[in-house]
Amino acid sequence: LNQVFAESESVRLDDSLLGYISQLVAETRNHPLLQWGASTRACIALMKTARVWALLEWRDFVIPDDIKHLAKPILRHRIELNPEAQVSEATEDSVIDDLLAKVAFPS
């Protein structure tokens, strides 16, 4: 497992994708249905996981869809719904879907 993580460091992650990850995580802190949003560690986790995912997909670069694919499993437990969201039956996944729809992919 350590070898996979070491190899994943060579997977390219474009600066525009770093910005996308950062913006996506930052938006969790401003979402009206969240008590609290994801921390900087969520950015790091999403970045590292995207690199590993790309490696497992036999690529030496991360694509925006990698981040979109991994956003829910990475962010779901790093956010907390506020009482209003809980009453409205919103879920962490529905909030992440909303964020993915709002934050534009880099072109």
Secondary structure, 3 states (H helix, E strand, C coil): CHHHHHHHCCCECCHHHHHHHHHHHHHHCCCCCEEECCCHHHHHHHHHHHHHHHHHCCCCECCHHHHHHHHHHHHHHHCEECHHHHHCCCCHHHHHHHHHHHCCCCC
